Amino acid sequence: MLNLADELERAGLTERAERLRVVATIAYTTGTEWLGDIGLAVRDVQKKHQVSPAIQDSLERVMSAVHVAWPQL
């Protein structure tokens, strides 16, 4: 997750990278809750920014994990 945040930062998406870092590193009551917030952060990037194919692939890999807990996200 932090590698993805680094990729976003290198792409100039500093604010989005920081949001992902915060979500990835704070404590949550459940893993499901954490995955939901990760998914929301990733979807925010996908909706608002054009990213390289490599970053898009990373985002989709994260969403594959998110969909285990949140199939509709």
N, C-alpha and C positions, 0 to 999 in steps of 0.2 A: 504494500500500500504506500509506504513512504517512497519507494522507487517511482511510483506513478506520480506522486506529488512532486518529486524532483523533475520528472519529465515535463509536467505542466509548467513548473517554474521556468525551465529552460525555454519553453515555448512562449514565455511572456505572460502566462496566466497566473501571476503571483497570488492574487486574491483567491482564486479557485484552489491553488496548491495549498495555501494556508488553511483553507476550510477543510480540505481533505486530511491534512496533517492533524488538525485539532480533533476531528471525528475519529481518526485512526488511533489516537493516543489517549483519549480520555476514558475513564471507567464508565461502564454501562451495567445496568442490573442484569441484562440478558444479552447473549450473543445475537439473538434475533433483533433486538432493539438496535444494537450496534450495526448489524447488516442493513437494517432499514435506513439509518442515517447515512451510511456509506453509499447506499443506492441513490438516495436523494441528492447527495453531493455529486455523484457521477452523472446522473440525469441532468443536473443543472449545467454541467460542462457541455454535455452533448446537445442540449437545447440552445445554448447561447453562444457557442463557439465552434468555429471550424478548426479541427485539429488534424495533424498528420495521420496517415494511415497507421503508423506504429503506435501512436497514442490511442487512436480509436480502437485498435486491437487490444491494448491494455485495458481500456475502459470496458470493453465487451467481456474480457476475461473476469474482471471484477463483478460485472453484472451477472455472469453465470453463477457465481457463488451467492450473490444476493437473491437470485431467483429461487434458490433452494428454500429460503424462508419466506420470500415475498414474490411469488410468481407473477403477480399483477403489476409489479413496480416497473 
